[in-house]
């Protein structure tokens, strides 16, 4: 499906089964995936696996000897866009098994407070093997000139729309991965 509507201050639409909304400081994408929350949880709560699904994140590694998610655990994210690669530092803020996973992201020294990312898993319909998966992002403030310059050098003219496209693609890739495992 193509875009549905344009909302005040952002984009609301549905593409490829993913419902997306965005503004200057936050956005989310949701999709019903035919897998249980129990099947999805290990994939969305393990940042070392996210590179399988995300068009920008190439994975992560745990910090301080951690090997699994828990509140307060740190990990270093590996991100890429074309030939450029950069690292972020993240701290897990919420870790409710089979339900919600969130973390704060920083780019030490330069941008100490980049974003908060949250994944939620909710029952979908009456099918116990279908889950509504939502990935959302929240910025502490609108993207300023310095951050826009950074993204412009990467070929990204509108970071907010880029985030919406990226979260939609991530959900579609996640769905293809888990739904393909059921065939």
C-alpha positions as CSV (number, residue, x, y, z in Angstrom):
1,X,0.0,0.0,0.0
2,X,1.1,3.6,-0.6
3,X,1.0,6.5,1.9
4,X,-2.4,7.1,3.4
5,X,-2.5,10.6,4.8
6,X,-0.2,13.5,5.7
7,X,-0.8,14.7,9.3
8,X,0.0,18.1,10.8
9,X,3.6,18.2,11.8
10,X,4.6,14.8,10.3
11,X,3.7,11.9,8.2
12,X,1.2,9.2,9.0
13,X,1.0,6.4,6.5
14,X,0.9,2.7,5.8
15,X,3.4,1.0,3.5
16,X,3.9,-2.7,3.1
17,X,1.7,-3.6,6.1
18,X,3.6,-1.1,8.4
19,X,1.8,1.8,10.0
20,X,4.2,4.7,10.5
21,X,3.8,8.2,12.1
22,X,6.5,10.8,12.7
23,X,7.1,14.4,13.8
24,X,10.1,16.5,14.4
25,X,10.9,14.8,17.7
26,X,9.4,11.4,17.6
27,X,8.0,8.6,15.5
28,X,6.9,5.0,15.4
29,X,6.2,2.1,13.1
30,X,3.9,-0.8,13.9
31,X,3.2,-4.1,12.2
32,X,1.4,-7.3,13.0
33,X,3.9,-10.1,12.7
34,X,2.7,-13.7,12.7
35,X,4.9,-14.9,15.5
36,X,4.5,-15.0,19.3
37,X,6.0,-12.4,21.6
38,X,8.1,-15.2,23.0
39,X,9.6,-15.8,19.6
40,X,10.2,-12.1,18.8
41,X,11.6,-11.1,22.2
42,X,15.1,-12.6,21.8
43,X,15.4,-10.8,18.4
44,X,14.3,-7.3,19.5
45,X,16.0,-7.3,22.9
46,X,19.5,-8.4,21.6
47,X,21.2,-5.5,20.0
48,X,23.9,-7.8,18.6
49,X,21.3,-9.2,16.3
50,X,19.7,-6.0,15.1
51,X,22.0,-5.7,12.1
52,X,20.1,-8.6,10.5
53,X,17.0,-6.4,10.2
54,X,18.0,-2.7,10.2
55,X,19.1,-0.7,7.2
56,X,21.4,1.5,9.3
57,X,22.4,-0.5,12.4
58,X,25.1,-3.1,11.7
59,X,24.8,-4.8,15.1
60,X,26.3,-4.1,18.5
61,X,28.4,-5.7,21.2
62,X,27.7,-5.9,24.9
63,X,29.8,-3.8,27.3
64,X,31.2,-4.4,30.8
65,X,30.9,-8.3,30.5
66,X,27.2,-8.3,29.9
67,X,25.8,-11.1,27.7
68,X,22.1,-10.4,27.8
69,X,19.7,-7.5,28.2
70,X,18.8,-6.1,31.6
71,X,18.0,-2.6,32.9
72,X,21.3,-0.6,33.2
73,X,23.3,-2.8,30.8
74,X,25.4,-1.0,28.3
75,X,26.1,-1.8,24.7
76,X,28.0,-0.2,21.8
77,X,26.0,0.1,18.6
78,X,27.7,-0.1,15.2
79,X,26.0,2.0,12.5
80,X,26.7,2.4,8.9
81,X,25.5,4.4,5.9
82,X,27.3,3.7,2.6
83,X,31.1,3.7,3.4
84,X,30.6,5.7,6.6
85,X,30.6,3.8,10.0
86,X,30.1,5.2,13.5
87,X,29.6,3.9,17.0
88,X,27.1,4.9,19.6
89,X,26.8,4.1,23.3
90,X,23.5,2.9,24.7
91,X,22.0,2.0,28.1
92,X,19.0,-0.2,28.5
93,X,16.2,1.6,30.4
94,X,13.4,-1.0,30.1
95,X,13.5,-4.7,29.8
96,X,10.1,-6.4,30.4
97,X,10.4,-9.8,28.9
98,X,8.1,-10.5,25.9
99,X,6.7,-7.0,26.3
100,X,8.9,-3.9,26.2
101,X,12.6,-3.1,25.5
102,X,14.0,0.5,25.5
103,X,17.4,2.1,25.5
104,X,19.0,5.6,25.4
105,X,21.5,6.3,22.7
106,X,24.4,8.7,22.9
107,X,27.4,9.7,20.8
108,X,29.9,10.4,23.5
109,X,31.3,13.9,23.8
110,X,29.7,15.2,20.5
111,X,26.0,14.3,21.2
112,X,25.5,12.9,24.7
113,X,21.7,12.5,24.2
114,X,20.7,11.4,20.7
115,X,17.5,9.4,21.2
116,X,15.5,6.9,23.1
117,X,14.4,3.8,21.2
118,X,11.5,1.6,22.4
119,X,10.3,-1.7,21.2
120,X,6.9,-3.0,22.4
121,X,5.2,-6.3,21.8
122,X,1.4,-6.6,22.2
123,X,-1.1,-9.3,21.4
124,X,-2.7,-8.9,18.0
125,X,-6.3,-9.9,17.3
126,X,-7.2,-13.2,19.0
127,X,-4.4,-15.2,17.4
128,X,-1.8,-16.1,20.1
129,X,0.8,-16.4,17.4
130,X,0.3,-12.9,16.0
131,X,2.0,-9.9,17.7
132,X,1.7,-6.2,17.1
133,X,5.3,-5.0,17.1
134,X,6.0,-1.3,17.5
135,X,9.4,0.4,17.3
136,X,9.5,4.0,18.3
137,X,12.1,6.8,18.6
138,X,12.1,10.0,20.6
139,X,14.6,12.8,20.3
140,X,15.3,15.2,23.2
141,X,14.7,18.1,20.9
142,X,14.3,18.8,17.1
143,X,17.4,18.0,15.0
144,X,19.5,21.2,14.9
145,X,21.9,22.5,12.3
146,X,24.9,20.5,13.5
147,X,23.1,17.2,13.3
148,X,21.4,18.1,10.0
149,X,24.9,18.8,8.6
150,X,26.1,15.4,9.8
151,X,23.1,13.7,8.1
152,X,23.4,15.8,4.9
153,X,27.0,14.6,4.5
154,X,25.5,11.0,4.6
155,X,23.0,11.9,1.8
156,X,20.1,12.2,4.2
157,X,18.1,15.4,3.6
158,X,15.2,14.7,6.0
159,X,16.3,12.6,9.0
160,X,12.8,12.3,10.5
161,X,11.5,10.7,7.2
162,X,14.6,8.6,7.0
163,X,14.0,7.2,10.5
164,X,10.4,6.4,9.5
165,X,11.6,4.6,6.4
166,X,14.3,2.8,8.4
167,X,11.9,1.6,11.2
168,X,9.4,0.4,8.6
169,X,12.1,-1.6,6.7
170,X,13.4,-3.0,10.0
171,X,9.9,-4.3,10.8
172,X,9.4,-5.8,7.4
173,X,12.8,-7.6,7.6
174,X,12.0,-8.9,11.1
175,X,8.7,-10.2,9.8
176,X,10.3,-11.9,6.8
177,X,12.9,-13.5,9.1
178,X,10.5,-14.9,11.7
179,X,7.6,-15.7,9.3
180,X,10.0,-17.4,7.0
181,X,11.1,-19.6,9.9
182,X,7.5,-20.9,10.1
183,X,7.3,-22.2,6.5
